Structures are given as structure tokens and as C-alpha cells.
Amino acid sequence: MSQNLLDPNFLIQYSLEKRFATLLSETRKQQGVTLEQLSEGLCTESLLAKIEKAERLPARTLQKRLLERLGFELAGFENFLQADDYATWKEKILYYEEIFEK
């Protein structure tokens, strides 16, 4: 199944996956942490490798635990929207802006 590269939802999701993957991978490597050490007790090494390659975007709770393990302060992290939620809210905001501009 191919993705429509012009679909805003796909682009937002892809962007989030790539950013999270890059952040996780680069931070882990800079700190000298192995895949095995970071994934221990949280997920499999295989899943973590897929996450770092942006092949999978983990659930928010797993994202939080992985980042905490790398030393990130995550106050308020749970308040950020996932890509699909963001796309929905963006559509609603644009819809209401159109109504109120008339």
C-alpha cells in the first residue's frame, strides 16, 4: 500500500517519526548507550532499532520512558498531541477561522 505524499496527515506523521527517531538515536549514541541498555525492560532491541530508523512510532508512554532513560526532563510531555490528533485539531481550527471570517 503506497502513501499519498501530499496527504497532510501522512506528512505530519512522517515528520514526527523522523524527528523522534533522530533525537533518540543521536542522543543514545552521544551518551554511549547501547540498544540493549536503552531497551532493557521497555521493549525489544528489534523494536528500538525500528523506532530509531523511523519505521515505527512508539506509543507516547514508551516515548516518554525512552527519553527519561536518556536524561530528558519531560514535564508536560504528555500534553503534546500525536500527529493524528494534531491534524484533527488543525482542521477544526481552520474550519472555525473560515466561519468567523465571514
Contacts in CASP RR format, 6 or more apart in sequence:
PFRMAT RR
TARGET T0000
AUTHOR 0000-0000-0000
METHOD contacts of the structure
MODEL  1
MSQNLLDPNFLIQYSLEKRFATLLSETRKQQGVTLEQLSEGLCTESLLAK
IEKAERLPARTLQKRLLERLGFELAGFENFLQADDYATWKEKILYYEEIF
EK
3 10 0 8 1.000
4 10 0 8 1.000
5 11 0 8 1.000
8 87 0 8 1.000
8 90 0 8 1.000
9 83 0 8 1.000
9 84 0 8 1.000
9 87 0 8 1.000
12 83 0 8 1.000
12 86 0 8 1.000
12 87 0 8 1.000
13 57 0 8 1.000
13 83 0 8 1.000
13 84 0 8 1.000
14 54 0 8 1.000
15 83 0 8 1.000
16 57 0 8 1.000
16 82 0 8 1.000
16 83 0 8 1.000
17 54 0 8 1.000
17 56 0 8 1.000
17 57 0 8 1.000
18 54 0 8 1.000
20 51 0 8 1.000
20 54 0 8 1.000
20 57 0 8 1.000
20 63 0 8 1.000
21 51 0 8 1.000
21 52 0 8 1.000
21 53 0 8 1.000
21 54 0 8 1.000
22 54 0 8 1.000
23 67 0 8 1.000
24 51 0 8 1.000
24 52 0 8 1.000
24 66 0 8 1.000
24 67 0 8 1.000
24 70 0 8 1.000
25 52 0 8 1.000
27 70 0 8 1.000
27 72 0 8 1.000
28 35 0 8 1.000
28 38 0 8 1.000
28 52 0 8 1.000
28 70 0 8 1.000
31 70 0 8 1.000
33 70 0 8 1.000
35 45 0 8 1.000
35 48 0 8 1.000
35 49 0 8 1.000
35 52 0 8 1.000
36 45 0 8 1.000
38 48 0 8 1.000
38 66 0 8 1.000
38 69 0 8 1.000
38 70 0 8 1.000
39 45 0 8 1.000
39 47 0 8 1.000
39 48 0 8 1.000
42 62 0 8 1.000
42 65 0 8 1.000
42 66 0 8 1.000
42 69 0 8 1.000
43 51 0 8 1.000
43 58 0 8 1.000
43 62 0 8 1.000
47 56 0 8 1.000
47 58 0 8 1.000
48 66 0 8 1.000
50 56 0 8 1.000
51 57 0 8 1.000
51 58 0 8 1.000
51 66 0 8 1.000
57 63 0 8 1.000
57 83 0 8 1.000
58 66 0 8 1.000
60 77 0 8 1.000
60 78 0 8 1.000
60 82 0 8 1.000
63 77 0 8 1.000
64 74 0 8 1.000
64 77 0 8 1.000
64 78 0 8 1.000
67 74 0 8 1.000
67 77 0 8 1.000
68 74 0 8 1.000
81 89 0 8 1.000
END
